[in-house]
Amino acid sequence: MSTPPEPGQRTEPGSLQQRLRGDLTSAMKSRDELRTATLRLTLTAVKEVEVAGDTARALDDAEVLRVLAREVKKRREAAEAFAAAGRSEAAERERAEGEVLAAYLPQELGDDELTAIIDRVLGELGLSGPRAIGPAMKAVQTAVDGRATGGRVAALVKARLANT
């Protein structure tokens, strides 16, 4: 099986999708039911995004990463719901699927790295005070480029803006 790209590694358009397909083939050959089912569902989600709208289009790697992140989030939320309902087997399955997909996502930023990015962006734009949350979030999310969850980013941005 191929390995996910290193964080920040540039790839050619469609190469992440090709890697997902290649990994699906490998999983099928090795009879890895969990990886096979997870990758099939994910490639289906990618295909749905490609054909959504007026015209079909090919997704670049950034768009495929957004689909992967959405799928990981779905798995995490489903696992929490199953666990709360006492369905531990289903929760474990969702967690395992989430781990398979998370391997393709860039490594999450640590709190120190994320705080440094937030401070840099706020300083560059000269933003301060609670009213700047909208423009600050937009700029920080662009700088973070999917390497941190929106909730984490929002909490740290709000805390930084509240102290200014």
LOVO-480347 format. One record per residue: residue number from 1; residue in one letter; x, y, z of N, C-alpha, C, O in turn. Coordinates in steps of 0.1 Angstrom, whole numbers. Last residue first. Example, Ala and Ser with C-alpha at 12.3 -4.5 7.8 and 13.67 -1.06 7.14 Angstrom:
<node 2; 'S'; <128; -22; 71>; <137; -11; 71>; <129; 0; 79>; <134; 11; 80>>;
<node 1; 'A'; <132; -57; 78>; <123; -45; 78>; <132; -33; 78>; <142; -33; 85>>;
//
This chain:
<node 164; 'T'; <-67; 413; 232>; <-62; 425; 226>; <-71; 437; 227>; <-68; 447; 222>>;
<node 163; 'N'; <-79; 391; 243>; <-68; 396; 250>; <-62; 409; 244>; <-52; 415; 249>>;
<node 162; 'A'; <-97; 384; 223>; <-102; 388; 236>; <-92; 395; 245>; <-95; 404; 253>>;
<node 161; 'L'; <-81; 373; 204>; <-87; 386; 201>; <-93; 392; 214>; <-94; 404; 216>>;
<node 160; 'R'; <-72; 349; 216>; <-62; 359; 212>; <-69; 373; 210>; <-63; 383; 215>>;
<node 159; 'A'; <-97; 336; 218>; <-89; 339; 230>; <-79; 350; 227>; <-77; 359; 236>>;
<node 158; 'K'; <-105; 334; 191>; <-113; 342; 201>; <-105; 346; 213>; <-106; 357; 218>>;
<node 157; 'V'; <-84; 317; 182>; <-85; 331; 177>; <-93; 339; 186>; <-90; 351; 189>>;
<node 156; 'L'; <-89; 294; 197>; <-77; 301; 199>; <-77; 315; 194>; <-72; 325; 200>>;
<node 155; 'A'; <-115; 287; 188>; <-113; 289; 202>; <-100; 297; 205>; <-100; 307; 213>>;
<node 154; 'A'; <-110; 284; 160>; <-119; 294; 165>; <-117; 297; 180>; <-117; 309; 184>>;
<node 153; 'V'; <-93; 262; 160>; <-88; 275; 154>; <-97; 286; 160>; <-92; 296; 165>>;
<node 152; 'R'; <-109; 242; 170>; <-97; 246; 177>; <-92; 260; 173>; <-88; 268; 181>>;
<node 151; 'G'; <-130; 242; 150>; <-133; 245; 165>; <-120; 249; 172>; <-121; 259; 180>>;
<node 150; 'G'; <-117; 234; 127>; <-122; 248; 128>; <-125; 252; 142>; <-123; 263; 146>>;
<node 149; 'T'; <-86; 217; 132>; <-100; 217; 131>; <-105; 231; 133>; <-99; 239; 140>>;
<node 148; 'A'; <-57; 220; 111>; <-63; 221; 124>; <-78; 222; 122>; <-83; 227; 112>>;
<node 147; 'R'; <-50; 220; 85>; <-41; 213; 94>; <-46; 214; 109>; <-38; 210; 118>>;
<node 146; 'G'; <-62; 236; 66>; <-68; 223; 69>; <-60; 215; 79>; <-63; 203; 81>>;
<node 145; 'D'; <-46; 260; 64>; <-48; 251; 53>; <-52; 237; 57>; <-46; 227; 53>>;
<node 144; 'V'; <-38; 281; 79>; <-37; 268; 85>; <-39; 257; 75>; <-33; 246; 76>>;
<node 143; 'A'; <-44; 303; 63>; <-30; 300; 66>; <-28; 286; 72>; <-18; 280; 70>>;
<node 142; 'T'; <-71; 301; 61>; <-64; 300; 49>; <-49; 297; 52>; <-43; 288; 45>>;
<node 141; 'Q'; <-77; 305; 88>; <-81; 292; 82>; <-73; 290; 69>; <-69; 279; 66>>;
<node 140; 'V'; <-69; 332; 91>; <-62; 321; 98>; <-65; 307; 92>; <-56; 299; 90>>;
<node 139; 'A'; <-87; 346; 75>; <-73; 346; 72>; <-65; 335; 79>; <-56; 329; 72>>;
<node 138; 'K'; <-111; 339; 87>; <-109; 336; 73>; <-95; 336; 70>; <-90; 327; 63>>;
<node 137; 'M'; <-107; 348; 114>; <-110; 334; 111>; <-107; 331; 96>; <-101; 320; 93>>;
<node 136; 'A'; <-105; 376; 109>; <-94; 368; 115>; <-95; 354; 112>; <-86; 347; 108>>;
<node 135; 'P'; <-130; 384; 99>; <-118; 384; 90>; <-106; 376; 96>; <-99; 371; 88>>;
<node 134; 'G'; <-145; 375; 124>; <-148; 371; 110>; <-136; 371; 101>; <-131; 361; 96>>;
<node 133; 'I'; <-133; 389; 146>; <-133; 375; 146>; <-136; 370; 131>; <-129; 360; 127>>;
<node 132; 'A'; <-132; 416; 153>; <-124; 412; 141>; <-124; 396; 139>; <-117; 391; 131>>;
<node 131; 'R'; <-145; 422; 176>; <-153; 424; 163>; <-145; 419; 151>; <-151; 418; 140>>;
<node 130; 'P'; <-127; 418; 197>; <-137; 407; 194>; <-144; 409; 181>; <-149; 400; 175>>;
<node 129; 'G'; <-94; 429; 189>; <-107; 431; 195>; <-117; 420; 189>; <-115; 414; 179>>;
<node 128; 'S'; <-75; 433; 159>; <-76; 432; 173>; <-91; 434; 177>; <-99; 440; 170>>;
<node 127; 'L'; <-53; 431; 131>; <-66; 428; 137>; <-65; 427; 152>; <-56; 421; 158>>;
<node 126; 'G'; <-32; 434; 113>; <-35; 444; 123>; <-48; 443; 130>; <-55; 453; 133>>;
<node 125; 'L'; <-22; 415; 97>; <-35; 422; 93>; <-38; 433; 102>; <-47; 441; 99>>;
<node 124; 'E'; <0; 406; 110>; <1; 411; 96>; <-11; 419; 92>; <-9; 429; 85>>;
<node 123; 'G'; <-11; 399; 135>; <-1; 409; 134>; <0; 415; 120>; <0; 427; 118>>;
<node 122; 'L'; <-27; 377; 127>; <-33; 389; 134>; <-24; 401; 133>; <-28; 412; 131>>;
<node 121; 'V'; <-7; 360; 117>; <-17; 365; 108>; <-24; 377; 114>; <-26; 387; 107>>;
<node 120; 'R'; <9; 356; 140>; <15; 361; 128>; <4; 367; 119>; <6; 379; 115>>;
<node 119; 'D'; <-9; 344; 158>; <-3; 356; 161>; <3; 363; 149>; <2; 375; 148>>;
<node 118; 'I'; <-16; 320; 143>; <-26; 330; 146>; <-20; 344; 149>; <-24; 354; 144>>;
<node 117; 'I'; <9; 308; 142>; <3; 312; 130>; <-7; 322; 132>; <-8; 332; 125>>;
<node 116; 'A'; <13; 303; 170>; <22; 312; 163>; <17; 316; 150>; <19; 328; 146>>;
<node 115; 'T'; <-8; 286; 175>; <-8; 299; 182>; <1; 309; 174>; <-2; 320; 173>>;
<node 114; 'L'; <0; 264; 160>; <-12; 271; 157>; <-13; 285; 163>; <-17; 294; 156>>;
<node 113; 'E'; <24; 257; 174>; <24; 261; 160>; <12; 268; 156>; <13; 278; 149>>;
<node 112; 'D'; <12; 251; 200>; <23; 261; 198>; <24; 266; 184>; <24; 278; 181>>;
<node 111; 'D'; <-5; 230; 194>; <-10; 242; 199>; <0; 254; 197>; <-4; 265; 194>>;
<node 110; 'G'; <3; 214; 162>; <3; 215; 176>; <-2; 229; 181>; <-3; 238; 173>>;
<node 109; 'L'; <-16; 205; 133>; <-7; 214; 140>; <-8; 213; 155>; <-19; 211; 160>>;
<node 108; 'E'; <-19; 172; 120>; <-24; 184; 126>; <-13; 192; 133>; <-3; 187; 138>>;
<node 107; 'Q'; <-6; 162; 88>; <-5; 161; 103>; <-11; 174; 109>; <-8; 185; 104>>;
<node 106; 'P'; <-30; 157; 62>; <-18; 163; 67>; <-18; 162; 83>; <-29; 163; 89>>;
<node 105; 'L'; <-46; 125; 57>; <-47; 140; 60>; <-33; 145; 64>; <-26; 137; 70>>;
<node 104; 'Y'; <-44; 98; 55>; <-42; 106; 43>; <-42; 121; 45>; <-38; 129; 36>>;
<node 103; 'A'; <-50; 89; 80>; <-37; 87; 75>; <-34; 94; 62>; <-22; 97; 59>>;
<node 102; 'A'; <-77; 92; 82>; <-69; 102; 88>; <-54; 101; 84>; <-47; 111; 84>>;
<node 101; 'L'; <-88; 68; 72>; <-88; 80; 64>; <-79; 91; 69>; <-73; 99; 61>>;
<node 100; 'V'; <-82; 50; 93>; <-78; 47; 79>; <-77; 60; 71>; <-68; 62; 64>>;
<node 99; 'E'; <-96; 63; 114>; <-81; 62; 114>; <-75; 59; 100>; <-65; 64; 97>>;
<node 98; 'G'; <-122; 60; 106>; <-117; 73; 107>; <-102; 73; 107>; <-95; 82; 101>>;
<node 97; 'E'; <-125; 32; 109>; <-126; 38; 95>; <-120; 52; 95>; <-113; 56; 86>>;
<node 96; 'A'; <-122; 31; 137>; <-112; 24; 128>; <-113; 30; 114>; <-102; 32; 108>>;
<node 95; 'R'; <-145; 44; 145>; <-132; 49; 148>; <-121; 44; 139>; <-112; 51; 135>>;
<node 94; 'E'; <-165; 27; 134>; <-164; 41; 129>; <-150; 47; 133>; <-144; 54; 124>>;
<node 93; 'R'; <-159; 4; 150>; <-158; 4; 135>; <-157; 18; 130>; <-148; 20; 121>>;
<node 92; 'E'; <-165; 14; 176>; <-151; 10; 172>; <-149; 9; 157>; <-139; 13; 152>>;
<node 91; 'A'; <-193; 18; 173>; <-184; 29; 176>; <-169; 26; 172>; <-162; 34; 166>>;
<node 90; 'A'; <-202; -8; 170>; <-203; 1; 159>; <-194; 14; 160>; <-189; 19; 151>>;
<node 89; 'E'; <-195; -18; 195>; <-189; -24; 183>; <-190; -14; 171>; <-180; -13; 164>>;
<node 88; 'S'; <-210; -2; 213>; <-195; -1; 213>; <-189; -7; 200>; <-179; -2; 196>>;
<node 87; 'R'; <-235; 13; 218>; <-232; 4; 207>; <-217; 5; 204>; <-213; 11; 195>>;
<node 86; 'G'; <-245; 32; 236>; <-241; 19; 241>; <-238; 9; 230>; <-238; -3; 233>>;
<node 85; 'A'; <-249; 57; 227>; <-261; 48; 226>; <-257; 34; 231>; <-266; 25; 231>>;
<node 84; 'A'; <-224; 68; 228>; <-234; 73; 237>; <-246; 64; 238>; <-253; 63; 248>>;
<node 83; 'A'; <-213; 54; 207>; <-208; 51; 220>; <-218; 56; 230>; <-220; 50; 241>>;
<node 82; 'F'; <-227; 65; 185>; <-228; 50; 188>; <-223; 47; 202>; <-230; 40; 209>>;
<node 81; 'A'; <-217; 91; 187>; <-232; 88; 188>; <-234; 74; 192>; <-242; 70; 200>>;
<node 80; 'E'; <-190; 88; 183>; <-195; 94; 195>; <-209; 91; 198>; <-213; 87; 209>>;
<node 79; 'A'; <-190; 78; 157>; <-185; 70; 168>; <-190; 75; 181>; <-193; 67; 190>>;
<node 78; 'A'; <-201; 99; 143>; <-209; 87; 144>; <-204; 78; 155>; <-212; 72; 162>>;
<node 77; 'E'; <-180; 118; 146>; <-193; 121; 152>; <-202; 108; 153>; <-209; 107; 163>>;
<node 76; 'R'; <-160; 104; 132>; <-158; 107; 146>; <-171; 110; 153>; <-174; 105; 164>>;
<node 75; 'R'; <-171; 102; 106>; <-168; 90; 114>; <-166; 93; 129>; <-171; 85; 137>>;
<node 74; 'K'; <-172; 129; 100>; <-185; 121; 100>; <-182; 109; 109>; <-191; 105; 117>>;
<node 73; 'K'; <-145; 135; 99>; <-154; 142; 109>; <-167; 134; 111>; <-172; 132; 122>>;
<node 72; 'V'; <-137; 120; 77>; <-131; 117; 91>; <-140; 123; 101>; <-143; 117; 111>>;
<node 71; 'E'; <-152; 134; 57>; <-155; 120; 60>; <-149; 116; 74>; <-155; 108; 81>>;
<node 70; 'R'; <-139; 159; 58>; <-153; 158; 61>; <-157; 143; 65>; <-165; 141; 74>>;
<node 69; 'A'; <-114; 151; 50>; <-115; 157; 63>; <-130; 156; 67>; <-133; 154; 79>>;
<node 68; 'L'; <-119; 142; 24>; <-114; 133; 34>; <-116; 138; 48>; <-120; 131; 57>>;
<node 67; 'V'; <-127; 167; 12>; <-137; 156; 13>; <-132; 146; 23>; <-140; 141; 31>>;
<node 66; 'R'; <-103; 180; 14>; <-115; 186; 22>; <-126; 175; 23>; <-132; 173; 33>>;
<node 65; 'L'; <-87; 165; -2>; <-84; 165; 12>; <-96; 171; 20>; <-98; 166; 31>>;
<node 64; 'V'; <-99; 171; -27>; <-100; 157; -22>; <-97; 157; -7>; <-104; 150; 1>>;
<node 63; 'E'; <-91; 198; -28>; <-105; 195; -27>; <-107; 180; -22>; <-117; 178; -14>>;
<node 62; 'A'; <-63; 194; -31>; <-69; 202; -19>; <-84; 199; -17>; <-88; 198; -6>>;
<node 61; 'D'; <-61; 179; -55>; <-58; 173; -42>; <-63; 181; -30>; <-67; 175; -20>>;
<node 60; 'D'; <-90; 187; -75>; <-76; 187; -72>; <-73; 181; -58>; <-83; 178; -51>>;
<node 59; 'L'; <-115; 169; -93>; <-111; 176; -81>; <-96; 176; -80>; <-89; 166; -84>>;
<node 58; 'A'; <-131; 174; -124>; <-121; 167; -116>; <-117; 175; -104>; <-115; 187; -106>>;
<node 57; 'R'; <-166; 178; -129>; <-152; 183; -130>; <-143; 174; -121>; <-148; 167; -112>>;
<node 56; 'A'; <-198; 183; -145>; <-188; 174; -138>; <-174; 180; -139>; <-171; 186; -150>>;
<node 55; 'T'; <-219; 211; -140>; <-210; 203; -148>; <-201; 195; -140>; <-197; 199; -129>>;
<node 54; 'D'; <-236; 220; -119>; <-240; 221; -133>; <-232; 211; -142>; <-238; 205; -151>>;
<node 53; 'G'; <-234; 199; -90>; <-234; 212; -97>; <-238; 210; -111>; <-244; 199; -115>>;
<node 52; 'A'; <-214; 170; -86>; <-224; 179; -81>; <-223; 192; -89>; <-213; 196; -94>>;
<node 51; 'V'; <-194; 153; -95>; <-206; 154; -103>; <-216; 164; -98>; <-226; 166; -105>>;
<node 50; 'E'; <-175; 155; -74>; <-171; 158; -87>; <-183; 161; -97>; <-183; 169; -105>>;
<node 49; 'V'; <-189; 147; -52>; <-185; 161; -52>; <-182; 165; -67>; <-185; 176; -71>>;
<node 48; 'E'; <-192; 120; -58>; <-204; 128; -56>; <-201; 143; -57>; <-208; 151; -63>>;
<node 47; 'K'; <-165; 112; -58>; <-172; 112; -70>; <-185; 121; -69>; <-188; 128; -79>>;
<node 46; 'V'; <-160; 114; -30>; <-153; 122; -39>; <-160; 123; -52>; <-161; 134; -58>>;
<node 45; 'A'; <-178; 94; -21>; <-180; 107; -17>; <-173; 117; -26>; <-178; 128; -29>>;
<node 44; 'T'; <-165; 72; -33>; <-179; 75; -37>; <-182; 89; -33>; <-188; 97; -41>>;
<node 43; 'L'; <-142; 71; -19>; <-141; 74; -33>; <-155; 78; -39>; <-156; 86; -48>>;
<node 42; 'T'; <-153; 64; 6>; <-146; 77; 4>; <-145; 81; -11>; <-148; 92; -14>>;
<node 41; 'L'; <-162; 39; 1>; <-172; 49; 5>; <-166; 63; 3>; <-173; 72; -1>>;
<node 40; 'R'; <-138; 26; -5>; <-149; 26; -15>; <-159; 38; -12>; <-163; 45; -20>>;
<node 39; 'L'; <-124; 29; 19>; <-119; 36; 7>; <-130; 36; -4>; <-131; 46; -11>>;
<node 38; 'T'; <-140; 13; 36>; <-138; 27; 39>; <-133; 34; 26>; <-138; 45; 24>>;
<node 37; 'A'; <-139; -13; 24>; <-151; -6; 25>; <-150; 9; 27>; <-157; 17; 22>>;
<node 36; 'T'; <-110; -17; 25>; <-118; -18; 12>; <-131; -10; 14>; <-133; -1; 5>>;
<node 35; 'R'; <-105; -16; 52>; <-99; -6; 43>; <-106; -6; 30>; <-109; 5; 24>>;
<node 34; 'L'; <-121; -38; 61>; <-122; -25; 67>; <-117; -14; 57>; <-124; -5; 54>>;
<node 33; 'E'; <-111; -61; 46>; <-124; -56; 45>; <-126; -42; 50>; <-133; -34; 43>>;
<node 32; 'D'; <-85; -70; 29>; <-87; -61; 41>; <-101; -54; 40>; <-102; -44; 34>>;
<node 31; 'R'; <-75; -86; 9>; <-88; -90; 16>; <-90; -82; 29>; <-95; -88; 39>>;
<node 30; 'S'; <-55; -79; -7>; <-51; -84; 6>; <-64; -88; 15>; <-62; -92; 26>>;
<node 29; 'K'; <-70; -68; -28>; <-61; -80; -30>; <-57; -87; -17>; <-56; -99; -17>>;
<node 28; 'M'; <-82; -46; -15>; <-90; -57; -21>; <-82; -70; -23>; <-87; -81; -20>>;
<node 27; 'A'; <-60; -31; -10>; <-68; -36; 1>; <-77; -47; -3>; <-79; -57; 4>>;
<node 26; 'S'; <-51; -25; -36>; <-42; -33; -26>; <-51; -39; -15>; <-48; -50; -11>>;
<node 25; 'T'; <-73; -10; -44>; <-69; -22; -51>; <-61; -31; -42>; <-63; -43; -42>>;
<node 24; 'L'; <-71; 12; -26>; <-83; 3; -26>; <-80; -10; -33>; <-84; -21; -28>>;
<node 23; 'D'; <-47; 22; -34>; <-48; 16; -20>; <-60; 8; -19>; <-60; -3; -12>>;
<node 22; 'G'; <-54; 32; -59>; <-44; 22; -58>; <-44; 15; -44>; <-43; 3; -44>>;
<node 21; 'R'; <-73; 52; -50>; <-77; 40; -59>; <-67; 29; -58>; <-71; 17; -57>>;
<node 20; 'L'; <-56; 69; -36>; <-68; 62; -29>; <-72; 50; -37>; <-75; 39; -32>>;
<node 19; 'R'; <-39; 77; -57>; <-34; 69; -45>; <-45; 62; -38>; <-43; 50; -34>>;
<node 18; 'Q'; <-57; 91; -72>; <-51; 79; -78>; <-45; 71; -67>; <-46; 58; -67>>;
<node 17; 'Q'; <-62; 112; -54>; <-73; 103; -58>; <-68; 90; -64>; <-73; 79; -62>>;
<node 16; 'L'; <-37; 123; -54>; <-43; 118; -41>; <-54; 108; -44>; <-55; 97; -38>>;
<node 15; 'S'; <-35; 132; -80>; <-26; 121; -76>; <-31; 115; -62>; <-29; 103; -60>>;
<node 14; 'G'; <-50; 153; -89>; <-55; 140; -91>; <-47; 129; -85>; <-51; 117; -84>>;
<node 13; 'P'; <-21; 173; -97>; <-36; 172; -96>; <-41; 157; -98>; <-36; 150; -107>>;
<node 12; 'E'; <8; 163; -78>; <1; 166; -90>; <-14; 165; -89>; <-18; 157; -81>>;
<node 11; 'T'; <17; 177; -46>; <14; 166; -55>; <7; 170; -67>; <1; 181; -68>>;
<node 10; 'R'; <39; 189; -22>; <31; 192; -33>; <29; 179; -42>; <38; 171; -43>>;
<node 9; 'Q'; <37; 185; 13>; <43; 180; 1>; <33; 183; -11>; <21; 181; -10>>;
<node 8; 'G'; <26; 193; 37>; <32; 204; 29>; <37; 199; 15>; <42; 207; 7>>;
<node 7; 'P'; <32; 162; 52>; <26; 175; 53>; <33; 185; 44>; <45; 186; 45>>;
<node 6; 'E'; <36; 136; 27>; <41; 143; 39>; <34; 156; 39>; <30; 162; 29>>;
<node 5; 'P'; <8; 115; 17>; <19; 125; 14>; <23; 131; 27>; <16; 131; 37>>;
<node 4; 'P'; <5; 80; 27>; <0; 93; 25>; <11; 103; 23>; <22; 101; 27>>;
<node 3; 'T'; <19; 52; 8>; <18; 60; 20>; <12; 74; 17>; <14; 79; 6>>;
<node 2; 'S'; <4; 23; -7>; <12; 35; -7>; <10; 43; 6>; <0; 41; 13>>;
<node 1; 'M'; <8; -12; 0>; <0; 0; 0>; <9; 12; 0>; <20; 12; 6>>;
//
